[in-house]
Each structure stands twice: as structure tokens, then as C-alpha cells.
């Protein structure tokens, strides 16, 4: 592996693992699996835990020397300190959407270097949409059914890019389940004409694909919620900033709740 990237063999391991996690998630959904509530009030299902096992095993094979911070392991008390390079893993982002039978739930892997996301994968198994991006190397999307394709080989990839905003027709993407009044106020203050609703990390992908100009978020998130989407958006020409306009960085271990994010604004093109 180079200093700030993964090679193609490593990426292939992660792509196939994400598809495998997607299959498990859909199998659990079809089986009607129940959920429990974690200490922070958020739900967790068998799909979360089984998918995370698959992803962690793949990361150990692909990049055994890189620290992994994964949501369910962290919730169980296994919270490693971030190093210069580390992975952030959310095995099932959008668990509430998953539980209620929607399609906006995703599998996420993000790679961080020096506090910045440099590579990400997001897969929405119910939609069959696979996103990947590397900063400086571009971003792309592919349609792939994880139940029909065990491996990623041969799937056509379509490059994606953010769009140039039209000041008279600005559009934002907002959350299904976490829409703060501060977000509505921000939309009004920035003359946003329309919004599209989406769940999970798909919101970053909507901006990365040029279907919206902003994704404002005033509700707390965790670093594993945003790392993969941030990387894909950056690879597609966008950026993410804190609400005060400063850099939105990762590796926030030395704080009361490790890896808790502040609010942010995700931007498309300039």
C-alpha cells in the first residue's frame, strides 16, 4: 500500500466484502429480524452486527496494519485511538430506515489520513447502488445486485461529479429522520429553493452526483456516519465544512465522547 492510498488488490477485497455485507443485511431483513436499543438510544439489529464481522475480517486481510474504528465494536467499548491512517466503518447506516422497510440504508467504509477522508465506499443494497471515490482519483457509481453478483469484477462504472450551483435554483438534500429547525433556518437564509429527502450516507452521494448543491446537518453524527460519504464527495469535487466554516476533520478521540462530530455543511461545486 502506498502512503496515502489503497492498491487495487486491497480495494477488490473491500468491494467484495461490502457486497457480502449487503447480502447479509438483505437476508436479515427478509427474515424479519428484530432490533434492540443501544445505550445512546439508537437501534441495532442482527444485520448491523453480522455485517460488521464481515467488514472487519476483510479489513484485517486487506490492510492488517491500519487501525479500524467500527460502530458496533465502539458501542461495545472497543474504541481504539485514531492513528495517522485509520478506517471508519459503519456496517449499516440508516438502521431506522432499514427497520421501517425503506431503501435508504448503506454499508460504509472510509479511510482517513492526517484527519482527512481520502477514500470511501458506500453501498445501498436495497437500491443496488455502489459508490466509490478516492481523493485526487475521482468518484464513480455502479449498479450491482449483491444477490446476483458475489464479486465486483466487470461491473460498468459511471464517473460522478458535483454540479455548479445555480444561485436562482439551489437545492439541498436533507434527512428523513434528523431534520433540525436550525437546518430549516439555514436553508431559508441561503435561499435554497427546493429540497430532496434522503436517508443515511446516501445524502452525500446525492450531492456528489450533482443532484443537489448542499447537505446541511445540524444534528450530531459520529465519524463513521460521515467518513465514506465525505471521501466520495471530495473525490467528486465537493467539500465538507463545520458550521463555522472551519475544516471538518476526523480522529476526534480525545474528547468526552470519542469520534462525535459537530454539525456541518456538505457543498457540491463552487
N, C-alpha and C positions, 0 to 999 in steps of 0.2 A: 504493500500500500504506500502511495505517495504521502507526503506530509499532510496534505490538506484534502485528500480525496480518497475514494474507493476505486479499485480496479474493476474491470468488467466481470471477472470471476466472482468477486465478492458481491457485486450488485446482483448477479444472477441468483446467488444463494438467497439474498434478501427478497428479491421479487417472487421467487417460488414459495418462500416461507409466508409472505403476505397473502398469496393465493390460497395456501393451505389454511391459514388462519381464517380467511374468508369462508372457506368451505365449512370449517367447524362452526363458525358463527351462524351460518345459514342452517346447518343441521340442528343446532340447539334451538333456533327459532322455530323450525318446523316441528320439533318435538315438544314445543310448548313449555320449555324450561322456566322455572320460577326465578325470582330475584330476591335479594336481601338488601338491607340499607347499611351502608358503611358509617363510620363514626362522623364523617363530615356531612352526612345527610344525603349523599348521592347513592344511587342504586348500583348494585353489582350483580352480574349473572354468571352462570356457568360458562357462557360464551367468553366473557372477559378473561376468566382465569385460564381456560383451555387455550385460547388464542395466544395469551402471553407466554405460556410454556413453549409453544411452537416458535414464537419470535425470539425468545431468549436463547433457545437451543441453536437457532440459525445464526444469531449474532456471535455466539461462542465459537461456531465453526468458521464464520466469515472473518471475524476480527477479534480474536480472543484477548488481545492486549488493550482493547478500548473499553472503558467503564460504561456500564449501561444503567440508566435510571429509568425504571419501568413503573407504571402507575400502580398496579396491584401489589407488586413487591414493596413499593414505597409505603402504600397504605398499611401493609402488614408489618412495617417497621424496618424494612431493609432499605435504607436511604443512603446510598454511597455519596461521598463527596465528589463533586464535579472536578474533572481534571481539564487539562488544556483541550483535549478532544474527548468527547463522550457522546453516547447515544441517548436520546429520549424516546421512549416507547409508550404509546397508548394503544393497547390491543383492541379496544372497542370504544371509540369516541362517538358520543351520541347515544349512550345507553338508554336514555329516556325515549328517544326516537325508536330504538330497537324494540323496547318493551311494548310501545303502543302500536307496533306494526308498520311503522314508516319505512322509508328507504334511505334517509339521510344519516346513516351511521358508517363509520370508517375504521380502517386499520391504519395506524400511523407509525412511521419510523423517521426520526430526524437525527442528523449528525451535526454536532456543534464543534466549532474550533475557535478558540480565543473569544468566547462569548457570543459568537455569531453563527446562525444556521447556514450550513454550506451544502447540504444535500438532504433531500426528503422524498419519501414515498407515501402516497395516500391511496388507499383502495377502498371503494364503496361497493361491497359485494352484492348488495341487493340491486344496485344500478349497473353493475358490471363495468364501472369506470375506474381506470387505473391511471394515476398521475405520478410523475416523477420529475425531479428537477435538481440540477447542480449549479450552484452559483458560478457564473462565468462560462457555463456549458449549455445553458438553455433548459427549457422545460417542455414536456410533451404529455399527451394524453392518449390512451388506447382503450378500446372496448374489448373486454375479455371476461368471459363467464368462467368463474373459478370451478364450477362443477363440470364444465366441458373440457377445460384446459388445465392439466396438472402443472404444466411448465409454461413459462412465458415465451419460449422460442417462437419466432416467426410472426408474432402479432404486430400488425402495422401500427406505427407511432405517428401521431399528428402533432407537430410543434404548436405551442401556445405562447401567446404574448399578451401583455396588458394593452389597453387602448388609451389613446389620447383623450382626455376629458373634454366634453363639450360643455362650457360653462352654463349654457342655457338648458341643458338636458342631463344634469348629473343624476346618477343612480347609485344607490348603496345597497349592500346586502346586509341583512340583519338576522338575528337569531330567532328560531322557533320558540325557544323556551327561556331565554335570558335576555329580555328586552327592557333595559333600564330607562327611566324617564330621562336621565342625562343623555342617553343615546338619541331619543326623540328631539331633545333640545339642540343637540349637536347637528342633527340633520336639518332642522329648521334654520339654525344660524348659518349653515353653509349652503343654503339654497338648493338642497337636494330635492329634485322634483319627484322622484319615484324610488320605491324600494322593492327588492325581491327577497322573499323569505327563504332561508335555508338552515339546515341544522349541521352540527358537528364542524369538522375542519373543511367540509365542502365549501364553506363561505370563502375561505382563502382561494380555493380553486375557481370560484365564480369570478373573482377579481382577476386572477391570473389568466383566465381565458378571455378576458376583455368583455365580459358580460355585465360588469358593474365597475364603478370608479372607486368606491370606498367600502371598507368594512370597519365601522366604529364599534368598539367594545368597551363599555364602562363597568361591566360586571367582572368579578375576579375569575381568573383561569389559572391553570397550572402550566408549567413549561412544557410538559408532554402533550398538552392540548394544542399547542400552537407551533411547536418547532418544525414539524414536517411541512405544514401549510406555509409558514413563514419562508422556509427554504425554497419551496416551489414558486411562491410569489416573487421572491427576489430573483430567482433564475429566469422568470418570465418578464422581468423589467420593473417590478413593483418594489415597495419598501414597507416597513412597519416601524412606527414611532410610538413612544409613550405619549400620553395625553398632553404633556408639556413640550412636546417636540424633540425631546432628547432620545438617544439611542435605546432601542428595545433589546436588551441583552439577556443572555442565558447563563446558567450556572449559579443562581442565587441561593447557594446553600447556607451561607452564614446569615440567616435571618430567622425570625421567630417560627415561621412555617417555611421550611426549605422548599425552594422551587415555585413559590407562589408568584404569579405575575401581577403587575399593576394593570390598569386599563391601557388601551392602545387604540391607534387608528392604523388600519392597513390601507395603503394607497396603491392605485394602479399606475398608469403612465403619468408623466409630468404634464 
